[in-house]
Amino acid sequence: MQGSEGDAELLFDAVREAGALALTMFRQNVRRWSKGDGSPVSEADVMVDALLRNRLLEHRPGYGWLSEETVDNDDRLHCENVWIADPIDGTRAFINGNSDWCIAVALVSAGRPAAAAIYQPVQEEFYTAILGGGARVSGEIIVATDSPTLAKAHVAGTRKSLASLHAHGIVADVSGALPLQLRLAFVAAGRIDAAVSFGNKNDWDLAAGDLIVHEAQGVAGDLSGAKFIYNRSEPWQHGMIAAGAQRHAAITRALRSP
């Protein structure tokens, strides 16, 4: 079945299969090495990437592909629809035997995500969203928290990214090691009230969680407050703010203030 529901069903099935594969290698002393930028990668990342790419492109050969573990090329720029994947977001946690990792994939159409899944296999938590259809975790509807003020809001990020918000009475959740996709999922589910991250962020670190936050009645965007546009020649974004709509606006204003 083609179309949004068919694409979403294909996406969800592939992500579940990828999660099952990753679990067979979790805490199994898989081969690991460092990339050119010093970030870790493992045999599991590569195998999950191959599974996702093969499953998704087999059924949608005309769609583009962008993944952390696949060498990028310009072919995707000519595609209206593009799969954007982070085979294992939180590779360091995966390698160290910690459970804070996930598999995140989005289908992007005309620059914006139309379907998304974030899967935490260890916890058996499966976050999903289809554009216009709401957000869910393991089938249950989720909604982001919201407030026009930042007082007592639990905001996740690094010490640097949260420093300028302390004067507004936030409760800092210094979770720099938590993968961006899980921070976005937790905002959507109301587990935290907001997440902030400075610096350039890759499309594969954001696309799936972006849609899940928006479908949970929240907002995710760059440090200027603008929505992310994906599948550009440079596949990254200028920082990230995610929260309920009113709180997102409050954070954006606070970060702009001197």
N, C-alpha and C positions, 0 to 999 in steps of 0.2 A: 504494500500500500504506500503510494507516494503522498505528498502533502504534509501539512504540519503534524497531524496525529501519527501518520506513518513514519515520518522522520523521527518523531519523539520516541515512538515505540522501538524503532531500530536503535536509537541512541541509548535508551535505558537498558535494553537487553545487552548491548555491547559493553556498557559500563559495568553491569553486574558480572558478566563473564570475565572482564578484566580484573575486577575485584577478587573473584574466586582464584584466578591465576596468581595474583599478587600474594594472597594468603598462603599459597603453597610454598612460597619462597620466604615468607616473613619469619625472622629469627632462625634462618637456615644457613647463616654465614655465606651468603651469596657473594660472588665476585664484585668488587667495587673499585673505583678509581676516581681521579679528579679530572674535571674538564680544564680547558685552557684558562678559564677565569677563576679556577680554584674551587668551584662548587662541586659537590660530590655527585656521582652517578653510580648506579649499580646495574647488574645484569637484569634485575627485576624491572627497572625503568625501561630498559631497551625492549624486553620481551612484552611488557604491557603495551608499550607504544606500538609494536608491530601488530599485536592482536587487534588493538583499536583501529589502526589504519587499515588493516586487511578487511576487518568486518564491515567498517563503515563505507569504505570506498568500493568494496565489492558490490554493495547494493546501491550505491550512489556514485558511479564512476565519474559523473560530470561535476561533482562537488570538489572544492579545493580542500587543502589540508595544511594546517599550521600546528606544530607541536614542539614542545621543548626538546624532545629527543630526536627530531628529524631535521636534517639540514634544510633550511628554508630556501625557496626559490620564488621567482616572480609569477609562476603559473597561477597561484591562488588569486592574484590581483585581477585576473580576467574572469573570475567566477563570482556569480551572484551569491551562491551559498558556499560556506566554508566551515568545515569542522575545525574547532580550536580545542586542543587537548593538552592537559598536563597529566601525563601517565601516572606519576606519583608526585603529588605536591606534598613536600615534607620528606624528601629523600633521606636527609640526615636522621630524622626520627626513625624512619623505616630501617636504616642500616643499624641504628643503635638499639633496635628492639622496642622502641617506644610506640605508642598507639596513635600519636597525633599526626597522622598522614591520611591522605585521601586520593581518590581518582576523580578528576574533574574534566568534563567535556561539555562544550556548547556547540550548537549549530548557529552560526551567524548568517543572517540574510540581509543584504544591503547595508552592512556595517553594524548591525545591532543583533544581539542574541534573540533567537526565536524559540529555542528549546535548550534545556540544560539539565545536567545531573552532577551531583557531588556525592561520592560514595565513601563512607568510612567502613570498610569491611570488618575491622576488629570489633567495632561497636554495633555493627549491623544497622547503621543509620544511612538512609538513602534519601537525599534531598533532591527534589525535582521541581521543574517549572516549565510550563508552556506559555508562550506569550498570550496574555489575555485570559489565562486559565487559573491563576493563583499559584501559590507555592505550597509545597508539601514536604514533610519529612516522614518517610515510611507510610505514606498514604494519608497522614493527618495534616489538615490545613494549618499553616503557620502565618503569623502576622508580626511584623517588627514593632517594638515599643516606640512610643513617641512622646514628645513634650516640647513646648516652645523654649524651655530653659535647659541649661546644662547641669544645674545643681543636682548632685548625687547621681548623675548618669555614669554608668560603668562603661568606660571607653577603653578599648584595646589598642595597643600600639607600643612602640619603643619609648624609652624615656625622652629621647629627643623630640619625637613627634607629639608627645603629650605635654611637654614642658609649658608651651604657651597657653594651654587650656586649664592649668591648675588654678589660676585666679578665678575661674568661673565655677569652681566648686565640684569639678568632676571627681569620680572615684577612678583612679588610674588602674588599669589592668595591664601591667607591663608583660606582654605576651609576645615579645619579638620573635620567639622561636615557633610560634603557632603559624602554620601556613596561611597565606592570605585567603585562599579559598575557604578554609575553615572559619576564619574570622568573618567572612561575608556570610557564610551559612549560619553562624551563631547569631549574627545581627538579625538575619531574616527570621530565625526561630525565637528571638527575644531572649536568648541566653546572655547576651551582652547588649548594651544600648547603642553602641556605635563603635566604629573602627576607623583609625586614621593611620596613614602610612606616607612617609615622604619619599622622594626620589622616584626615578623612572621604574615603572612596573610593566612586566611583559604581559601581552594580551592573554597568554595561557594561564597567568596567575589570577585573572580577573573575570573573564567572559562568563563562565558558568555561574559564579557567585553573583555577578552583576544582575543577571536576569532573575535569579532566585530572590535577591533583595527587592528588586522592583515589583515582582509579583507578590511579595509579602507586604506590599504597601509602603516600602521604604524607597530610599534613593541612594544610588551609588554613582560617584563621579570623580573627576579629578580635583586638584586642590583649588581650582578656580570655581568649582561648582558645576562645570559642564559635564554632560553625559559623555561616556566613552564612545568613541567610534573605532570599530575594529576592522581588521583586514586592510590596513594601509601599508605603504611600502616600508615604513618603520613600525614594526609591530609592538609598540609599547605606549604607555600612557604616563602623564605627568602626575604621579602620586595618586592617592585614593582616600576618599571619605565615604563612609557608608553609615546610614542611620535612617530612622524614621524621617519623614519629609520635613517636619518643623525643626527637629533636632539637627538634621543635616544643614539646614539654612543657618541655624545658630552657630554651628561649628565653622562653617564657611566664613561667616562674619567675624568670628573670634580670631580665626587664623589670619584674616586680612588686617585686623586692627594692629596698630603699632605697639 
